[in-house]
Amino acid sequence: MFKVNENYAKLPGSYLFATINRKVKEYQAAHPEERIIRLGIGDVTQPLAPVIVDAMKKAADEMGRAETFQGYPDYEGYAFLREAIVAGDYLARGVQIGIDEIFVNDGAKCDSADLGDIFSLKNKIAVCDPVYPVYVDSNALVGRSGDWLKDKGCWSNLVYMPCTAENGFAPEFPEETPDVIYLCFPNNPTGATVTKDRLQEWVDYARKVGALIIFDAAYEAYISEENVPHSIYECEGAKECAIEMRSFSKNAGFTGVRLGFTVVPRDLKLDGVSLNQIWLKHQEIKFNGVSYVVQKAGAAVYTPEGRAQTQAQVNYYMNNAKVIRQGLSDAGYTVSGGVNAPYIWLKTPEGMTSWDFFDKLLETAHVVGTPGSGFGPHGEGYLRLTAFGSYENTVEAIERIKNM
Ligand code: MLT
C-alpha cells in the first residue's frame, strides 16, 4: 500500500519564510490601510543591472533564430559561464579551480538541499545554531535530522554548534565529531564572519576527523573587511574536504532569475570515490540545466560593466545596512552584522521572544523582520533585518521602529 514519507509529518511547521509570508498576508488582509515594509526574507529590490538585461535580450533573440537556437544545456553549465566564473571568482583571487569542478545550478537553495543526496543517511550532521533553515529541513526530510524535540526546539540527531554573542556568532568545534559540517560565511542569519586563519582551522579540523565541509559563500560579495576569506579554497587543503556553494541572487539581484553554482573539487575523494563524479551523476539524473538566456545573463555579471553595475547595487544595500545598524544602535538596540553581510542581527528588547517581537514590529511599526528562533534554538531572543529593501523604505522602517 502507498505510504508517504513519514519524515514530512515530523517537521514542526512550514518553511520559515513561507510561515512569515502567510502571517504578513493575513495581517495585511485584516489591515489594508497599513503600508507594510518587508525587511524579512533576503529578497533584493533593485532592478537587474542594464548590462544583464541587454545580455538576456540578446540571448532571447539568439534562441529565436535557427542558426543560434539552443536546446538542452550542458548538465554542468555552458563552458562560457564556467570559464567566466573560474576567471572572475577564483583565478582573480589566486585560487586554482578547473571548469570541470564548477556545476551551474538554478540558485544555491536547491543544491544546499540536494547535496545531502550524495552522502549516507548514517552521517552525523553539524550545523551552526542559528542557521539557514534549508540545511536542517532538507536533512530532516530524509530522516537524517532524527526526531523533532518539541520541548527543546531542536532535532535529536543534529550536532548544533551554538553561535552566540559570547563567541562573536562564530561556532566552536563541536564536542561530538560530525561527518558533514555546514558553514556559511558571511553568515546568514547573523551577518558574522570568520578570519582566514579561523577558516583554515576548520579545514584542518575537517581533514583531521575525516569530515566534509559544505561551505555556503552566497554573501561573499558583501565582504568589506580585509582578512575575511571570499572562498574556502583560499585555505590550504580545502579542496580535499570542502564543497562550496555560490549564488547570483544576492550579488547580482537574481532572486527572480535563478542562477548559482556549486564547486566540487576533483581532489575531493572519500573512500577513493570522487565526489565530483558522483555529483555529476546526480546532476545528470536529477537536473536538466539552466536556460541559455539565464546563463548568458550570468556571464554578463563578469564583464567590466557587469562588475561595476552589480558592485553599485551591493554598495547601495550596504548603505542600507549602515542605516539600520546606526539607527538601531542610536535607539539603544544591541545590533551586530551588517558590515560584511546584508543582514543585521538584533537583540530583542526587554527579553521578548523572537516571535513576540516580530508581532510587535508588524503590528506597531508595520515592519517585517525574521524571528531569530526560526533559525534555531540559539536564535531565540533575536530578530534579523535585511538590507535588501529600498533606501527610502529602510529609512522609514528604522524611523518607525525608533518611534515604536
Ligand atoms: C534568506 O532570507 O535567508 C534567504 O534569502 C532565503 C533563501 O535564500 O532561501
Boltz pocket constraint, residues with backbone or C-beta under 6 A from the ligand:
constraints:
  - pocket:
      binder: B
      contacts: [[A, 17], [A, 40], [A, 41], [A, 42], [A, 43], [A, 109], [A, 132], [A, 188]]
      max_distance: 6.0
